[in-house]
Amino acid sequence: MSPTIHLAQQPEADELLGRSPLAVLVGMLLDQQVPMEWAFSGPYTIAQRMGSDDLDAARIASYDPDAFAELLKQKPAVHRYPGSMAKRVQQLCQYLVDNYDGDVSAIWRDVATGDELLARLKALPGFGEQKAKIFLALLGKQFEVQPKGWREAAGAYGEKGSYRSAADITGPESLAKVRAYKQEAKRAAKAADET
């Protein structure tokens, strides 16, 4: 049974995120310098433009890079920086093919601990410490991927009842709470810089 996801705030895009580990991983990759809903609707848009109802890591990795960049650049663009994000998506997919036979769920299927899963996520192209922790929290909170110590490995993003990131969004109300948290964090950081 696929979880009900509300990250894209679009039924078709959210349905894909709920059933496709690659789609949610690509959405997380795209989630930078654009509104979260735009990032997480990207996998659905890419699948549609590739003439499919799902994403396939091997197919994306082997796609002609210029043609793939054009898919992301079509209006409306998949990202604010569609060319560079096309490269990142293909790098991620190539890594998945090389290391996990293109099976995204193999990243977490046999892990024993949250720390082990975090290390695997941090090894993904385009995933630094923070993005890996947010994705780990998303897996634990919404996809029931909960190896021992997953909350601790995800840090503050793993806290129960928090509203810090995509991991905590289950609908419009929680989206508003996450946005408010992020705005407050930006204000606090700006105030700290000015002192």
C-alpha positions as CSV (number, residue, x, y, z in Angstrom):
1,M,0.0,0.0,0.0
2,S,1.5,3.3,-1.1
3,P,1.4,6.2,1.4
4,T,-0.7,9.3,0.7
5,I,1.8,12.1,0.0
6,H,1.0,15.8,-0.2
7,L,4.4,17.3,-1.2
8,A,3.5,18.5,-4.7
9,Q,0.0,19.6,-3.6
10,Q,-1.2,18.1,-7.0
11,P,-3.0,14.8,-6.9
12,E,-1.3,13.2,-9.9
13,A,2.1,14.3,-8.9
14,D,1.6,13.3,-5.3
15,E,0.3,9.8,-6.4
16,L,3.5,9.2,-8.3
17,L,5.6,10.3,-5.3
18,G,3.7,7.8,-3.1
19,R,4.3,4.8,-5.3
20,S,7.7,5.6,-6.9
21,P,10.8,5.7,-4.7
22,L,12.7,7.3,-7.6
23,A,10.2,10.0,-8.0
24,V,10.4,11.1,-4.4
25,L,14.2,10.9,-4.5
26,V,14.3,13.1,-7.6
27,G,11.8,15.5,-6.0
28,M,14.1,15.8,-3.0
29,L,17.1,16.5,-5.3
30,L,15.1,19.2,-7.1
31,D,14.0,20.8,-3.7
32,Q,16.4,23.7,-3.7
33,Q,16.0,27.3,-4.7
34,V,12.4,26.7,-5.8
35,P,9.1,26.3,-3.8
36,M,8.8,22.8,-2.5
37,E,5.6,22.1,-4.5
38,W,7.4,23.0,-7.7
39,A,10.3,20.7,-6.9
40,F,8.1,17.7,-5.9
41,S,5.9,18.1,-9.0
42,G,9.0,17.9,-11.1
43,P,9.2,14.0,-11.2
44,Y,5.6,13.8,-12.6
45,T,6.4,16.4,-15.2
46,I,9.5,14.6,-16.3
47,A,7.7,11.3,-16.5
48,Q,4.9,12.9,-18.6
49,R,7.4,14.5,-20.9
50,M,9.2,11.2,-21.3
51,G,5.8,9.6,-22.3
52,S,5.5,7.5,-19.2
53,D,3.5,7.3,-15.9
54,D,6.7,6.4,-13.9
55,L,10.4,7.2,-13.8
56,D,13.1,4.7,-14.6
57,A,16.7,5.3,-13.4
58,A,18.4,3.4,-16.3
59,R,16.3,5.2,-18.9
60,I,17.0,8.6,-17.5
61,A,20.7,7.8,-17.0
62,S,21.1,6.8,-20.7
63,Y,19.0,9.6,-22.1
64,D,20.8,12.0,-24.4
65,P,21.9,14.8,-22.0
66,D,21.0,17.6,-24.3
67,A,17.6,16.1,-25.0
68,F,17.0,15.5,-21.3
69,A,17.9,19.1,-20.5
70,E,15.4,20.2,-23.2
71,L,12.7,18.1,-21.5
72,L,13.3,20.0,-18.2
73,K,13.5,23.4,-20.0
74,Q,10.1,23.1,-21.7
75,K,7.5,25.6,-20.4
76,P,6.7,25.4,-17.6
77,A,10.3,24.6,-16.7
78,V,10.8,21.8,-14.1
79,H,13.2,24.0,-12.1
80,R,14.5,27.5,-12.0
81,Y,17.8,26.0,-13.3
82,P,16.6,23.3,-15.6
83,G,19.9,22.7,-17.4
84,S,22.0,22.2,-14.3
85,M,19.2,20.2,-12.6
86,A,19.0,17.9,-15.7
87,K,22.6,17.0,-15.2
88,R,22.1,16.4,-11.5
89,V,19.1,14.1,-12.1
90,Q,21.1,12.1,-14.7
91,Q,24.1,11.9,-12.4
92,L,21.8,10.6,-9.6
93,C,20.2,8.1,-11.9
94,Q,23.6,6.9,-13.1
95,Y,24.8,6.4,-9.6
96,L,21.6,4.4,-8.8
97,V,22.2,2.2,-11.8
98,D,25.9,1.7,-11.0
99,N,25.4,1.0,-7.2
100,Y,21.8,-0.3,-6.8
101,D,21.0,-1.7,-10.2
102,G,18.5,1.2,-10.6
103,D,16.4,0.0,-7.7
104,V,16.1,3.0,-5.3
105,S,14.5,1.1,-2.5
106,A,17.7,-1.0,-2.3
107,I,19.2,2.0,-0.7
108,W,17.3,1.3,2.5
109,R,16.0,-2.2,2.1
110,D,18.8,-4.0,4.0
111,V,20.1,-1.3,6.3
112,A,20.3,-2.1,10.0
113,T,20.6,1.4,11.4
114,G,19.6,5.0,10.8
115,D,23.3,5.9,10.7
116,E,23.9,3.4,7.9
117,L,21.0,4.7,5.9
118,L,22.2,8.3,6.4
119,A,25.7,7.4,5.1
120,R,24.1,5.8,2.0
121,L,22.0,8.9,1.4
122,K,24.9,11.3,1.8
123,A,26.8,9.3,-0.8
124,L,24.1,10.1,-3.4
125,P,25.1,12.8,-5.9
126,G,23.5,16.1,-5.0
127,F,22.8,15.0,-1.4
128,G,24.7,16.8,1.3
129,E,24.3,16.3,5.1
130,Q,21.1,18.4,5.4
131,K,19.3,17.0,2.4
132,A,20.2,13.5,3.4
133,K,18.8,14.1,6.9
134,I,15.6,15.6,5.6
135,F,15.1,12.6,3.2
136,L,15.8,10.2,6.0
137,A,13.2,11.9,8.1
138,L,10.8,11.8,5.1
139,L,11.3,8.0,4.7
140,G,10.8,7.4,8.4
141,K,7.8,9.7,8.9
142,Q,5.8,9.0,5.7
143,F,7.2,5.8,4.1
144,E,7.6,3.7,7.2
145,V,11.3,3.1,6.5
146,Q,12.4,3.1,10.1
147,P,15.7,1.3,10.8
148,K,17.0,1.4,14.4
149,G,18.0,5.0,15.4
150,W,16.5,6.6,12.3
151,R,15.1,9.6,14.3
152,E,18.5,10.3,15.9
153,A,20.3,9.9,12.6
154,A,17.9,12.4,11.0
155,G,18.6,14.9,13.8
156,A,16.1,17.7,14.4
157,Y,14.2,16.7,11.2
158,G,13.4,13.3,12.8
159,E,11.7,14.8,15.8
160,K,8.1,13.7,16.3
161,G,5.6,16.6,15.9
162,S,8.1,19.0,14.3
163,Y,7.3,21.1,11.3
164,R,10.8,21.8,9.9
165,S,10.9,20.2,6.4
166,A,9.2,18.3,3.6
167,A,9.3,15.3,6.0
168,D,6.5,16.9,8.0
169,I,4.1,17.9,5.3
170,T,0.9,15.9,5.2
171,G,-1.4,18.6,3.8
172,P,-2.0,22.3,3.4
173,E,-2.1,23.0,7.2
174,S,1.3,21.3,7.9
175,L,2.7,23.0,4.7
176,A,1.8,26.4,6.2
177,K,3.5,25.4,9.5
178,V,6.7,24.3,7.8
179,R,6.7,27.6,5.7
180,A,6.3,29.6,8.9
181,Y,9.2,27.7,10.6
182,K,11.5,28.3,7.6
183,Q,10.6,32.0,7.5
184,E,11.3,32.4,11.2
185,A,14.6,30.5,10.8
186,K,15.6,32.9,8.0
187,R,14.7,35.9,10.1
188,A,16.7,34.6,13.0
189,A,19.7,33.9,10.8
190,K,19.5,37.4,9.2
191,A,19.3,39.0,12.7
192,A,22.3,37.0,13.8
193,D,24.3,38.2,10.8
194,E,23.5,41.8,11.5
195,T,24.8,41.7,15.1
